[in-house]
């Protein structure tokens, strides 16, 4: 079952100019680095005028739901699910 976290995190993002795609490659949360092995769903939503990018990713063991705020370029870890 997913646990709501809603904390700021640091994320490394890789942009591929040929494929015109962007994907998180690792995240840093509570002093630990998680290497992202797979990106599942990516979608956008709006909170007022602010565009938010939502990424569902996994490190092979744990699933994470990340949010990128396109106005502040800040990342938040929204949910974590250790059953992945």
Secondary structure as a PSIPRED ss2 file (coil, helix, strand):
# PSIPRED VFORMAT (PSIPRED V4.0)

   1 X C   1.000  0.000  0.000
   2 X C   1.000  0.000  0.000
   3 X E   0.000  0.000  1.000
   4 X E   0.000  0.000  1.000
   5 X E   0.000  0.000  1.000
   6 X E   0.000  0.000  1.000
   7 X E   0.000  0.000  1.000
   8 X E   0.000  0.000  1.000
   9 X E   0.000  0.000  1.000
  10 X E   0.000  0.000  1.000
  11 X E   0.000  0.000  1.000
  12 X E   0.000  0.000  1.000
  13 X E   0.000  0.000  1.000
  14 X E   0.000  0.000  1.000
  15 X E   0.000  0.000  1.000
  16 X E   0.000  0.000  1.000
  17 X C   1.000  0.000  0.000
  18 X C   1.000  0.000  0.000
  19 X C   1.000  0.000  0.000
  20 X C   1.000  0.000  0.000
  21 X E   0.000  0.000  1.000
  22 X E   0.000  0.000  1.000
  23 X E   0.000  0.000  1.000
  24 X E   0.000  0.000  1.000
  25 X E   0.000  0.000  1.000
  26 X E   0.000  0.000  1.000
  27 X E   0.000  0.000  1.000
  28 X E   0.000  0.000  1.000
  29 X E   0.000  0.000  1.000
  30 X C   1.000  0.000  0.000
  31 X C   1.000  0.000  0.000
  32 X E   0.000  0.000  1.000
  33 X E   0.000  0.000  1.000
  34 X E   0.000  0.000  1.000
  35 X E   0.000  0.000  1.000
  36 X C   1.000  0.000  0.000
  37 X C   1.000  0.000  0.000
  38 X E   0.000  0.000  1.000
  39 X E   0.000  0.000  1.000
  40 X E   0.000  0.000  1.000
  41 X E   0.000  0.000  1.000
  42 X E   0.000  0.000  1.000
  43 X E   0.000  0.000  1.000
  44 X E   0.000  0.000  1.000
  45 X E   0.000  0.000  1.000
  46 X E   0.000  0.000  1.000
  47 X E   0.000  0.000  1.000
  48 X C   1.000  0.000  0.000
  49 X C   1.000  0.000  0.000
  50 X E   0.000  0.000  1.000
  51 X E   0.000  0.000  1.000
  52 X E   0.000  0.000  1.000
  53 X E   0.000  0.000  1.000
  54 X E   0.000  0.000  1.000
  55 X E   0.000  0.000  1.000
  56 X E   0.000  0.000  1.000
  57 X E   0.000  0.000  1.000
  58 X E   0.000  0.000  1.000
  59 X C   1.000  0.000  0.000
  60 X C   1.000  0.000  0.000
  61 X C   1.000  0.000  0.000
  62 X C   1.000  0.000  0.000
  63 X E   0.000  0.000  1.000
  64 X E   0.000  0.000  1.000
  65 X E   0.000  0.000  1.000
  66 X E   0.000  0.000  1.000
  67 X E   0.000  0.000  1.000
  68 X E   0.000  0.000  1.000
  69 X E   0.000  0.000  1.000
  70 X C   1.000  0.000  0.000
  71 X C   1.000  0.000  0.000
  72 X C   1.000  0.000  0.000
  73 X C   1.000  0.000  0.000
  74 X C   1.000  0.000  0.000
  75 X E   0.000  0.000  1.000
  76 X E   0.000  0.000  1.000
  77 X E   0.000  0.000  1.000
  78 X E   0.000  0.000  1.000
  79 X E   0.000  0.000  1.000
  80 X E   0.000  0.000  1.000
  81 X E   0.000  0.000  1.000
  82 X C   1.000  0.000  0.000
  83 X C   1.000  0.000  0.000
  84 X C   1.000  0.000  0.000
